[in-house]
Amino acid sequence: MAEINRFKLEWACRRGMRELDKMIMPFYQNHFDSLTEAEQQAFAEMLTYPDPELFRWVMHQLPAPTQAITDIIELMRSKIHR
């Protein structure tokens, strides 16, 4: 799999929507290193989408485009609510 550029990834975690910022950056800082390589790739792929789409997925308004992204969103939601 492609190697993840951590600098670019951290920059991509900074979103324009406050609601996403409060979920994505803390998850990245606290849990990214413990993810499997496949989960890390899904997280990186998720960040390539625009904020309105991410928000709809996180809020369960629309399904994410892949199961891997759905799984990482559910993991992120479970970790942020603890």
BELCOR-V681496 format. One record per residue. N is the residue number from 1. OMEGA is omega as a letter, one per 40 degrees, with the letter a starting at -180 (999 if undefined). BURIAL is + if it has 24 or more other C-alpha atoms within 12 Angstrom, else -. Layout:
BEGIN
N	OMEGA	BURIAL
N	OMEGA	BURIAL
END
This chain:
BEGIN
1	a	-
2	i	-
3	a	-
4	i	-
5	a	-
6	i	-
7	i	-
8	i	-
9	i	+
10	i	-
11	a	-
12	i	+
13	i	+
14	a	+
15	i	+
16	i	-
17	a	-
18	a	-
19	i	-
20	i	+
21	a	+
22	i	-
23	a	+
24	a	+
25	i	+
26	i	-
27	i	+
28	a	+
29	a	-
30	a	-
31	a	-
32	a	+
33	a	-
34	i	-
35	i	-
36	i	-
37	i	-
38	i	-
39	i	+
40	i	+
41	i	+
42	i	+
43	i	+
44	i	+
45	i	+
46	a	+
47	i	+
48	a	-
49	i	-
50	a	-
51	a	+
52	i	-
53	i	-
54	a	+
55	i	+
56	i	-
57	a	+
58	a	+
59	a	-
60	i	-
61	i	-
62	i	-
63	i	-
64	a	+
65	i	-
66	i	-
67	a	-
68	i	-
69	i	+
70	a	+
71	a	+
72	i	+
73	i	+
74	i	+
75	i	+
76	i	+
77	a	+
78	a	-
79	a	-
80	a	-
81	i	-
82	999	-
END
